[in-house]
Amino acid sequence: MTYGKMLREQIAAPGTTPLIGVYDMYSASIAAAHYDGMFVSGFGFAASYYGLPDIGFIAWPDMVAFVQRLRGAFLGHHLLVDIDDGYVDPEVACHVVKGLERIGASGVILEDQKRPRRCGHADGKQVLPLEEYLAKLEQVLATRQDLVVVARTDATDEADILRRAKALAATDADVVLVDGIRSVEWIRRVRDVVGDKPLLFNQIAGGKSPRLSLTELAELGVSVAIYSTPCLFAAHEAMDAALAELKQADGRLPQVDADRGIGVQASTRLLERNLARRRPEPAGAGA
């Protein structure tokens, strides 16, 4: 069974599948202990790899190399990858999709933004003409073998949101995402226009969308929930607090709780689990 088929079957199962945003190998190591699905977030990768906002700086070879490291360590986890606008050019998008499928990604998200692009929950987003995006999407769909493809619109005009969601649902894309959706009522409206097509919901702390539980999302007919930045934002808060405490203590490190604290021993144990993982790779993965 391929990685794409594994994720597709998970999406088709009852309930809402959570995919946790990871931004480096350490955050992925922690997430892997709690969830069986990861989301390679463009926001998190731009922040961690470049120290820059999510406005189009990511170079596709960097993203592909990161996904390759992830798959090498986490053979049994779903890996959904944000490829933004396909790095502008349809031919580049197809080349990236081929590479990601070959190294074992489970799926990709392709958006309809035009440059300069923005985080899906930011102001000032602009979208390509629908026909231009659909042509790019169709090329990607024709290129993939079994990779899950999520068709994403960043439209903000209400009529255009519904028009695009309906058009995306009519393609062979596996899942539809309307990013930055602002209310439960709008989730229902999008759910109605996409028919039986699985729907994905993007949750990001401080973003434009409502904070909803997996139970609430399942009741709304949402098949997948991606959590773009819980690891990144938690790390930001914890590191800021730890360094402020270190400065206040005149550079004296805090005492590590032997049972619950994180020190060199707990960190090493976490990383040793990555060495120990030897789950069998799905048949046909990377073919």
GIHUHU-V861056 format. One record per residue. N is the residue number from 1. RES is the residue in three letters. SS is DSSP state (helix for helix, strand for strand, loop for the rest). PSI is psi as a letter, one per 40 degrees, with the letter a starting at -180 (NA if undefined). NEAR is the number of other C-alpha atoms within 12 Angstrom. Layout:
BEGIN
n-><N N>
res-><RES RES>
ss-><SS SS>
psi-><PSI PSI>
near-><NEAR NEAR>
END
This chain:
BEGIN
n-><1 2 3 4 5 6 7 8 9 10 11 12 13 14 15 16 17 18 19 20 21 22 23 24 25 26 27 28 29 30 31 32 33 34 35 36 37 38 39 40 41 42 43 44 45 46 47 48 49 50 51 52 53 54 55 56 57 58 59 60 61 62 63 64 65 66 67 68 69 70 71 72 73 74 75 76 77 78 79 80 81 82 83 84 85 86 87 88 89 90 91 92 93 94 95 96 97 98 99 100 101 102 103 104 105 106 107 108 109 110 111 112 113 114 115 116 117 118 119 120 121 122 123 124 125 126 127 128 129 130 131 132 133 134 135 136 137 138 139 140 141 142 143 144 145 146 147 148 149 150 151 152 153 154 155 156 157 158 159 160 161 162 163 164 165 166 167 168 169 170 171 172 173 174 175 176 177 178 179 180 181 182 183 184 185 186 187 188 189 190 191 192 193 194 195 196 197 198 199 200 201 202 203 204 205 206 207 208 209 210 211 212 213 214 215 216 217 218 219 220 221 222 223 224 225 226 227 228 229 230 231 232 233 234 235 236 237 238 239 240 241 242 243 244 245 246 247 248 249 250 251 252 253 254 255 256 257 258 259 260 261 262 263 264 265 266 267 268 269 270 271 272 273 274 275 276 277 278 279 280 281 282 283 284 285 286 287>
res-><MET THR TYR GLY LYS MET LEU ARG GLU GLN ILE ALA ALA PRO GLY THR THR PRO LEU ILE GLY VAL TYR ASP MET TYR SER ALA SER ILE ALA ALA ALA HIS TYR ASP GLY MET PHE VAL SER GLY PHE GLY PHE ALA ALA SER TYR TYR GLY LEU PRO ASP ILE GLY PHE ILE ALA TRP PRO ASP MET VAL ALA PHE VAL GLN ARG LEU ARG GLY ALA PHE LEU GLY HIS HIS LEU LEU VAL ASP ILE ASP ASP GLY TYR VAL ASP PRO GLU VAL ALA CYS HIS VAL VAL LYS GLY LEU GLU ARG ILE GLY ALA SER GLY VAL ILE LEU GLU ASP GLN LYS ARG PRO ARG ARG CYS GLY HIS ALA ASP GLY LYS GLN VAL LEU PRO LEU GLU GLU TYR LEU ALA LYS LEU GLU GLN VAL LEU ALA THR ARG GLN ASP LEU VAL VAL VAL ALA ARG THR ASP ALA THR ASP GLU ALA ASP ILE LEU ARG ARG ALA LYS ALA LEU ALA ALA THR ASP ALA ASP VAL VAL LEU VAL ASP GLY ILE ARG SER VAL GLU TRP ILE ARG ARG VAL ARG ASP VAL VAL GLY ASP LYS PRO LEU LEU PHE ASN GLN ILE ALA GLY GLY LYS SER PRO ARG LEU SER LEU THR GLU LEU ALA GLU LEU GLY VAL SER VAL ALA ILE TYR SER THR PRO CYS LEU PHE ALA ALA HIS GLU ALA MET ASP ALA ALA LEU ALA GLU LEU LYS GLN ALA ASP GLY ARG LEU PRO GLN VAL ASP ALA ASP ARG GLY ILE GLY VAL GLN ALA SER THR ARG LEU LEU GLU ARG ASN LEU ALA ARG ARG ARG PRO GLU PRO ALA GLY ALA GLY ALA>
ss-><loop loop helix helix helix helix helix helix helix helix helix helix loop loop loop loop strand strand strand strand strand strand loop loop helix helix helix helix helix helix helix loop loop loop loop loop strand strand strand strand loop helix helix helix helix helix helix helix helix helix loop loop loop loop loop loop loop loop loop helix helix helix helix helix helix helix helix helix helix helix helix helix helix loop loop loop loop strand strand strand strand strand loop loop loop loop loop loop loop helix helix helix helix helix helix helix helix helix helix helix helix helix helix loop loop loop strand strand strand strand strand loop strand loop loop loop loop loop loop loop loop loop loop loop loop loop strand loop loop helix helix helix helix helix helix helix helix helix helix helix helix helix helix loop loop loop loop strand strand strand strand strand strand loop loop loop loop helix helix helix helix helix helix helix helix helix helix helix helix loop loop loop loop loop strand strand strand strand loop loop loop loop loop helix helix helix helix helix helix helix helix helix helix helix loop loop loop strand strand strand strand strand strand loop loop loop loop loop loop loop loop loop loop helix helix helix helix helix helix loop loop loop loop strand strand strand strand loop loop helix helix helix helix helix helix helix helix helix helix helix helix helix helix helix helix helix helix helix loop loop loop loop loop loop loop loop loop loop loop loop loop loop loop helix helix helix helix helix helix helix helix helix helix helix helix helix loop loop loop loop loop loop loop loop loop loop loop>
psi-><h i d d d d d d d d d e i i a h h h h h h i e a d d d d d d d d e d i e h i h g h d d d d d d d d e f i i g f e e h h d d d d d d d d d d d d d d g d e i h h h h h f b e e f c h d d d d d d d d d d d d d e f i d i i h h i e i i i h i i i e e i i e i i i i i d d d d d d d d d d d d d d i d e h h h h h h i f i d h d d d d d d d d d d d d e a e i d i h h h i f h e i d d d d d d d d d d e b e h i h i h h h h h e a e i i h i i d d d d d d e f h d i h h g d f d d d d d d d d d d d d d d d d d d d e f e h i i h h h d d e i h a d d d d d d d d d d d d e h f i h h h h e h e NA>
near-><21 31 39 38 27 31 39 30 22 25 34 23 17 18 23 29 37 37 42 39 43 44 41 36 31 26 32 42 35 30 33 33 21 16 24 26 40 48 47 48 43 48 42 39 41 33 26 30 25 21 15 17 20 30 32 29 28 32 26 31 19 23 38 32 25 34 45 28 25 38 40 27 29 38 34 32 40 45 50 49 49 51 48 46 47 40 35 30 25 29 21 23 37 33 24 39 45 30 29 46 37 28 32 47 53 52 48 51 44 46 48 46 37 29 23 21 31 30 38 41 30 24 18 20 25 26 30 27 19 28 16 20 32 33 23 33 42 26 27 40 31 23 26 32 28 35 45 41 48 48 47 45 49 42 35 29 19 19 15 22 33 30 25 36 44 32 29 42 34 23 28 25 38 39 41 46 46 51 47 37 37 29 21 24 14 25 36 25 25 40 34 22 26 33 22 19 32 43 45 43 48 48 36 32 22 16 22 23 25 24 23 26 22 26 19 20 31 28 18 29 33 41 39 42 40 41 39 39 37 30 37 35 24 20 22 19 14 15 15 14 14 19 19 17 16 16 14 13 13 11 12 13 15 18 13 13 12 11 10 11 13 18 17 13 16 18 18 15 16 24 23 15 21 27 16 14 21 14 16 16 24 23 16 20 27 28 22>
END
